[in-house]
Every structure is written in C-alpha cells, then in structure tokens.
Amino acid sequence: MKLNLGCGFNYRKDFVNCDLRQNLKADKHFDLNTFPYPFKENSIDFILISHVLEHLEDPIKVLKECHRILKLNGELQVEVPYFASECAFADIDHKHFFGITTFNTITQKEKNHFRGPFNSLMNFEIINRRLIGRKFFKPLENLINISYKTMRIYQELFCWILPARAIKFNFIKKKLNQK
C-alpha cells in the first residue's frame, strides 16, 4: 500500500490519499498532527509527504509515526521547501525549515553530522537527497547534487546567492537498533 499524506490538490492514482480538509478529494480524512494514524504497524510500502511537513506541529512525531506504519525496508519520500528559498518564508503557516543535514539525526548510520537523540526513536537510511531549483538554478542542479560534500559546500557558501526552491529526501526504514 502507498500513502500520499497531506495530498491537498495532488490526488494520486494507486495511492491512499490522505488530507485533513473535508472539501478536498481524499480517500481518508484525518489530522496529521493527531497520533496514531489509522494504519496498522508495518503495513505500508511507500509514504509520500510533499510540501506538508513544514506545516505540521512536530515533524519528529510525524517521522516516528511513519517509521511505525512503514514495513521494514519501506520507503519514505519527503519534499519540503529549502530553508534559503523564498518559498520557505512566503507562507505564514510554515513552522519549520529544512536543509540538507536536517534529517541526519533520524538515522543510526549517518556519520556526516551530529547524531541526535531522535535516532533512538527511529532508524531511516537516507538513500537520496536532492536540491531542486527553479529554471535559473537547473544548469547547476546536477553539479550541486553530485555528492553530499558538494551539497554541503553549496549550503555553506552559496545558498543565499542562488537558493534552491526545495529539497527532496528518500529514506528506507531500517530495523531499530536498541542500545
């Protein structure tokens, strides 16, 4: 089963589309800030959260809930506005901001950044992260996205000069290693 959490106007065929707003076409209507979600543990193959996480009260709880309902080796795809983008600040309802290192703390494998307290609550492997730009950014997009290192250089030195529009992450649920 594939979920589209916070589908909005992006209703997708072959997905269970979920949204809070009753006036939107969705297969299930519920609040993503209320837990648990109406899905069984380890029952979902793929979850899409596109331009939703920045609106929610507690992204860590949302990710933990996604970890609960995803099958082992299930995939989570998250797309959010990039913190340096005008898009991140244009919506008064945006509560959180995201960069390329934001999700490093939810993996038990990541060695490139601080390992935070959340990696004991869930274990996702980051299989892809990609900065996404507007038309003028496109010629540089492949160069910037060559590696984690080139993305870090961009974020440290150039993101305010030529900001990306969004950032997309793909995660795989891994077994939680209790320490």
DOFI-702375 format. One record per atom (N, C-alpha, C): atom name; x, z, y. Coordinates in steps of 0.02 Angstrom, whole numbers, plus 50000, padded with zeros to 5 digits. Layout:
  a     x     z     y
 CA     X     Z     Y
...
//
This chain:
  a     x     z     y
  N 50042 50000 49941
 CA 50000 50000 50000
  C 50045 50000 50062
  N 50025 49962 50113
 CA 50061 49957 50175
  C 50017 49984 50232
  N 50047 50025 50276
 CA 50011 50054 50332
  C 50036 50025 50398
  N 49990 50016 50444
 CA 50005 49999 50513
  C 49978 50057 50555
  N 50021 50105 50570
 CA 49999 50166 50605
  C 49997 50154 50681
  N 49940 50168 50711
 CA 49931 50155 50782
  C 49926 50080 50795
  N 49883 50047 50756
 CA 49881 49973 50757
  C 49861 49945 50825
  N 49820 49981 50864
 CA 49798 49954 50928
  C 49763 49887 50918
  N 49783 49837 50957
 CA 49754 49770 50951
  C 49790 49727 50900
  N 49840 49755 50866
 CA 49881 49719 50818
  C 49857 49732 50746
  N 49797 49709 50731
 CA 49768 49716 50664
  C 49805 49668 50618
  N 49831 49694 50563
 CA 49870 49653 50517
  C 49836 49647 50449
  N 49834 49584 50425
 CA 49807 49570 50359
  C 49854 49601 50307
  N 49827 49624 50252
 CA 49865 49655 50197
  C 49894 49724 50214
  N 49871 49754 50268
 CA 49891 49821 50287
  C 49828 49864 50292
  N 49836 49929 50284
 CA 49784 49977 50303
  C 49800 49993 50376
  N 49758 49969 50421
 CA 49769 49977 50492
  C 49736 50041 50516
  N 49774 50081 50552
 CA 49751 50148 50572
  C 49758 50156 50647
  N 49706 50184 50679
 CA 49710 50198 50750
  C 49661 50255 50767
  N 49675 50289 50821
 CA 49631 50343 50845
  C 49568 50315 50876
  N 49574 50261 50914
 CA 49519 50235 50954
  C 49466 50201 50912
  N 49406 50227 50917
 CA 49349 50201 50878
  C 49328 50131 50899
  N 49343 50112 50961
 CA 49323 50047 50986
  C 49369 49990 50963
  N 49423 50007 50929
 CA 49469 49957 50904
  C 49457 49944 50830
  N 49469 49882 50809
 CA 49463 49866 50739
  C 49519 49900 50701
  N 49500 49943 50654
 CA 49548 49979 50611
  C 49513 49996 50546
  N 49551 50003 50493
 CA 49523 50022 50428
  C 49512 50097 50423
  N 49553 50135 50458
 CA 49546 50208 50461
  C 49557 50230 50533
  N 49515 50276 50555
 CA 49522 50305 50622
  C 49541 50378 50615
  N 49600 50397 50640
 CA 49620 50467 50641
  C 49675 50476 50693
  N 49687 50538 50711
 CA 49735 50557 50762
  C 49804 50566 50730
  N 49853 50527 50753
 CA 49921 50532 50725
  C 49957 50596 50746
  N 49927 50634 50791
 CA 49954 50700 50810
  C 49926 50756 50767
  N 49881 50740 50721
 CA 49850 50790 50677
  C 49874 50779 50606
  N 49897 50833 50575
 CA 49928 50828 50509
  C 49888 50871 50459
  N 49889 50853 50395
 CA 49920 50794 50365
  C 49877 50732 50375
  N 49910 50674 50367
 CA 49873 50611 50370
  C 49833 50603 50306
  N 49780 50562 50308
 CA 49735 50557 50250
  C 49761 50511 50194
  N 49823 50524 50174
 CA 49854 50486 50120
  C 49891 50535 50074
  N 49892 50518 50010
 CA 49924 50561 49960
  C 50000 50558 49967
  N 50032 50610 49946
 CA 50104 50614 49945
  C 50132 50558 49900
  N 50186 50527 49922
 CA 50221 50474 49884
  C 50174 50417 49863
  N 50131 50394 49908
 CA 50082 50343 49890
  C 50090 50277 49929
  N 50133 50275 49979
 CA 50138 50217 50023
  C 50204 50181 50012
  N 50202 50114 50011
 CA 50262 50073 50002
  C 50297 50057 50068
  N 50257 50047 50121
 CA 50285 50024 50185
  C 50242 50052 50242
  N 50276 50076 50294
 CA 50241 50100 50354
  C 50271 50065 50415
  N 50227 50038 50457
 CA 50246 50008 50520
  C 50219 50053 50577
  N 50264 50071 50622
 CA 50245 50107 50683
  C 50276 50069 50741
  N 50237 50028 50774
 CA 50263 49985 50827
  C 50234 50005 50895
  N 50279 50028 50938
 CA 50262 50049 51006
  C 50207 50102 51007
  N 50216 50152 50964
 CA 50169 50207 50957
  C 50205 50275 50963
  N 50263 50281 50931
 CA 50298 50345 50927
  C 50311 50376 50995
  N 50324 50335 51045
 CA 50339 50360 51112
  C 50278 50393 51145
  N 50219 50380 51119
 CA 50157 50408 51147
  C 50137 50474 51113
  N 50166 50490 51057
 CA 50143 50547 51017
  C 50178 50612 51038
  N 50145 50668 51023
 CA 50169 50733 51045
  C 50235 50753 51013
  N 50242 50743 50947
 CA 50301 50768 50912
  C 50325 50716 50861
  N 50371 50672 50883
 CA 50396 50620 50837
  C 50427 50647 50773
  N 50458 50705 50776
 CA 50488 50734 50715
  C 50434 50749 50663
  N 50378 50777 50685
 CA 50323 50791 50638
  C 50294 50726 50609
  N 50290 50675 50651
 CA 50265 50610 50628
  C 50312 50581 50575
  N 50377 50583 50588
 CA 50425 50557 50540
  C 50425 50598 50476
  N 50418 50663 50482
 CA 50414 50706 50423
  C 50352 50688 50381
  N 50296 50674 50415
 CA 50235 50655 50380
  C 50243 50587 50347
  N 50277 50540 50380
 CA 50292 50475 50349
  C 50335 50485 50287
  N 50383 50530 50291
 CA 50425 50545 50232
  C 50383 50572 50175
  N 50334 50613 50191
 CA 50291 50643 50140
  C 50250 50590 50103
  N 50221 50543 50141
 CA 50175 50495 50110
  C 50209 50433 50081
  N 50270 50418 50104
 CA 50306 50361 50076
  C 50330 50375 50005
  N 50329 50323 49964
 CA 50358 50327 49898
  C 50434 50330 49906
  N 50468 50356 49856
 CA 50541 50355 49855
  C 50563 50282 49861
  N 50609 50268 49905
 CA 50634 50201 49921
  C 50583 50159 49959
  N 50528 50190 49982
 CA 50481 50156 50026
  C 50513 50144 50095
  N 50487 50096 50131
 CA 50517 50076 50195
  C 50474 50097 50254
  N 50507 50122 50306
 CA 50476 50139 50370
  C 50508 50095 50423
  N 50466 50059 50461
 CA 50491 50018 50516
  C 50463 50046 50581
  N 50508 50062 50627
 CA 50488 50091 50692
  C 50515 50047 50747
  N 50472 50027 50793
 CA 50494 49991 50853
  C 50468 50031 50913
  N 50515 50043 50959
 CA 50500 50083 51019
  C 50534 50051 51079
  N 50510 50067 51140
 CA 50546 50043 51199
  C 50616 50073 51201
  N 50665 50034 51221
 CA 50733 50058 51229
  C 50737 50101 51292
  N 50772 50156 51290
 CA 50771 50204 51345
  C 50792 50176 51413
  N 50835 50126 51414
 CA 50859 50098 51477
  C 50813 50043 51504
  N 50762 50026 51467
 CA 50716 49973 51487
  C 50664 49998 51536
  N 50644 49954 51579
 CA 50588 49969 51624
  C 50526 49985 51584
  N 50519 49955 51526
 CA 50462 49967 51482
  C 50456 50041 51462
  N 50512 50074 51454
 CA 50512 50144 51434
  C 50479 50188 51487
  N 50488 50170 51549
 CA 50463 50212 51604
  C 50400 50185 51637
  N 50379 50125 51619
 CA 50322 50093 51651
  C 50256 50125 51633
  N 50251 50154 51575
 CA 50188 50184 51551
  C 50191 50259 51560
  N 50146 50286 51600
 CA 50145 50358 51614
  C 50133 50399 51552
  N 50107 50368 51499
 CA 50092 50403 51437
  C 50152 50408 51390
  N 50209 50377 51408
 CA 50268 50382 51366
  C 50297 50452 51373
  N 50304 50486 51316
 CA 50328 50555 51315
  C 50399 50561 51290
  N 50425 50509 51258
 CA 50491 50512 51227
  C 50529 50447 51239
  N 50595 50452 51237
 CA 50638 50395 51250
  C 50688 50389 51193
  N 50707 50327 51176
 CA 50745 50313 51115
  C 50805 50268 51128
  N 50860 50284 51096
 CA 50921 50244 51097
  C 50943 50230 51026
  N 51002 50200 51020
 CA 51024 50180 50953
  C 51044 50239 50909
  N 51059 50297 50939
 CA 51079 50355 50899
  C 51022 50405 50888
  N 50964 50392 50916
 CA 50909 50440 50915
  C 50892 50464 50845
  N 50890 50419 50797
 CA 50866 50437 50730
  C 50922 50457 50682
  N 50983 50462 50706
 CA 51038 50482 50662
  C 51027 50551 50632
  N 50989 50593 50666
 CA 50979 50662 50643
  C 50928 50668 50587
  N 50896 50614 50567
 CA 50847 50618 50512
  C 50874 50590 50447
  N 50939 50577 50445
 CA 50970 50553 50384
  C 51021 50603 50360
  N 51029 50608 50296
 CA 51079 50652 50268
  C 51145 50616 50255
  N 51146 50551 50270
 CA 51205 50510 50255
  C 51245 50493 50318
  N 51211 50487 50375
 CA 51243 50463 50437
  C 51304 50503 50456
  N 51360 50468 50468
 CA 51422 50501 50487
  C 51442 50485 50559
  N 51403 50442 50592
 CA 51422 50418 50658
  C 51399 50462 50716
  N 51361 50514 50702
 CA 51333 50553 50756
  C 51318 50623 50731
  N 51302 50666 50777
 CA 51285 50735 50761
  C 51231 50739 50708
  N 51241 50780 50658
 CA 51190 50792 50606
  C 51150 50852 50627
  N 51088 50842 50643
 CA 51046 50894 50670
  C 51006 50932 50618
  N 50964 50978 50641
 CA 50926 51019 50595
  C 50871 50982 50558
  N 50853 50922 50580
 CA 50797 50886 50551
  C 50815 50851 50485
  N 50880 50843 50472
 CA 50899 50809 50410
  C 50888 50853 50349
  N 50868 50915 50359
 CA 50849 50956 50301
  C 50774 50950 50287
  N 50736 50919 50333
 CA 50664 50911 50326
  C 50645 50843 50295
  N 50690 50795 50303
 CA 50677 50727 50278
  C 50743 50692 50268
  N 50742 50639 50230
 CA 50803 50601 50218
  C 50786 50527 50218
  N 50802 50494 50272
 CA 50794 50422 50277
  C 50863 50390 50283
  N 50873 50334 50250
 CA 50933 50295 50260
  C 50916 50241 50311
  N 50957 50235 50363
 CA 50947 50183 50413
  C 50977 50119 50385
  N 50935 50071 50369
 CA 50960 50009 50339
  C 50969 49954 50392
  N 50937 49963 50450
 CA 50945 49914 50503
  C 50924 49946 50569
  N 50959 49929 50621
 CA 50938 49945 50689
  C 50956 49885 50732
  N 50911 49866 50776
 CA 50921 49805 50815
  C 50892 49813 50885
  N 50933 49799 50934
 CA 50909 49797 51003
  C 50874 49731 51014
  N 50819 49733 51049
 CA 50778 49673 51061
  C 50772 49664 51136
  N 50785 49603 51159
 CA 50784 49591 51231
  C 50733 49541 51253
  N 50729 49535 51319
 CA 50688 49482 51349
  C 50728 49417 51347
  N 50698 49363 51373
 CA 50730 49297 51369
  C 50801 49296 51395
  N 50815 49328 51451
 CA 50882 49327 51479
  C 50933 49366 51437
  N 50908 49409 51394
 CA 50950 49451 51351
  C 50967 49416 51285
  N 50926 49368 51266
 CA 50931 49336 51200
  C 51000 49307 51184
  N 51035 49274 51231
 CA 51101 49247 51213
  C 51151 49301 51191
  N 51143 49361 51216
 CA 51189 49416 51199
  C 51164 49458 51140
  N 51102 49450 51122
 CA 51071 49493 51072
  C 51109 49495 51006
  N 51127 49437 50979
 CA 51163 49435 50915
  C 51232 49467 50921
  N 51265 49456 50977
 CA 51332 49486 50987
  C 51327 49562 50990
  N 51281 49588 51029
 CA 51272 49660 51036
  C 51253 49692 50969
  N 51213 49658 50929
 CA 51188 49685 50866
  C 51234 49672 50806
  N 51295 49650 50817
 CA 51342 49637 50762
  C 51353 49699 50720
  N 51362 49756 50752
 CA 51376 49817 50715
  C 51354 49877 50755
  N 51354 49934 50722
 CA 51338 49997 50756
  C 51387 50009 50813
  N 51450 49992 50802
 CA 51501 50003 50853
  C 51488 49961 50915
  N 51471 49897 50907
 CA 51457 49855 50965
  C 51394 49878 51002
  N 51346 49905 50964
 CA 51286 49931 50996
  C 51303 49994 51036
  N 51347 50036 51010
 CA 51368 50097 51046
  C 51406 50078 51110
  N 51449 50028 51106
 CA 51486 50005 51166
  C 51436 49980 51218
  N 51388 49940 51196
 CA 51336 49916 51242
  C 51299 49975 51274
  N 51279 50022 51233
 CA 51239 50079 51258
  C 51280 50122 51307
  N 51344 50131 51293
 CA 51386 50172 51336
  C 51405 50137 51402
  N 51414 50071 51400
 CA 51442 50037 51458
  C 51396 49988 51494
  N 51349 49956 51458
 CA 51314 49900 51489
  C 51237 49905 51490
  N 51209 49956 51459
 CA 51136 49957 51450
  C 51098 49960 51516
  N 51127 49989 51568
 CA 51091 49993 51632
  C 51099 49929 51673
  N 51148 49887 51656
 CA 51159 49824 51691
  C 51113 49770 51662
  N 51110 49766 51596
 CA 51070 49716 51561
  C 51031 49752 51505
  N 50976 49785 51524
 CA 50941 49827 51474
  C 50903 49787 51422
  N 50908 49812 51360
 CA 50866 49787 51306
  C 50794 49808 51320
  N 50746 49773 51292
 CA 50675 49790 51301
  C 50653 49843 51251
  N 50676 49837 51189
 CA 50653 49881 51136
  C 50709 49889 51084
  N 50695 49934 51037
 CA 50742 49944 50982
  C 50700 49952 50918
  N 50723 49918 50866
 CA 50687 49920 50801
  C 50733 49951 50749
  N 50703 49998 50711
 CA 50739 50031 50656
  C 50702 50018 50591
  N 50739 50008 50538
 CA 50712 50006 50470
  C 50746 50061 50430
  N 50704 50101 50398
 CA 50728 50158 50359
  C 50702 50151 50287
  N 50740 50179 50241
 CA 50718 50186 50171
  C 50715 50261 50157
  N 50660 50282 50126
 CA 50653 50352 50107
  C 50698 50366 50049
  N 50739 50418 50056
 CA 50783 50440 50003
  C 50763 50509 49980
  N 50786 50528 49922
 CA 50772 50594 49896
  C 50801 50647 49943
  N 50763 50699 49955
 CA 50784 50753 49999
  C 50833 50797 49961
  N 50894 50801 49987
 CA 50946 50844 49957
  C 50941 50913 49987
  N 50917 50960 49949
 CA 50912 51029 49972
  C 50980 51061 49968
  N 50999 51094 50023
 CA 51065 51127 50023
  C 51057 51201 50028
//
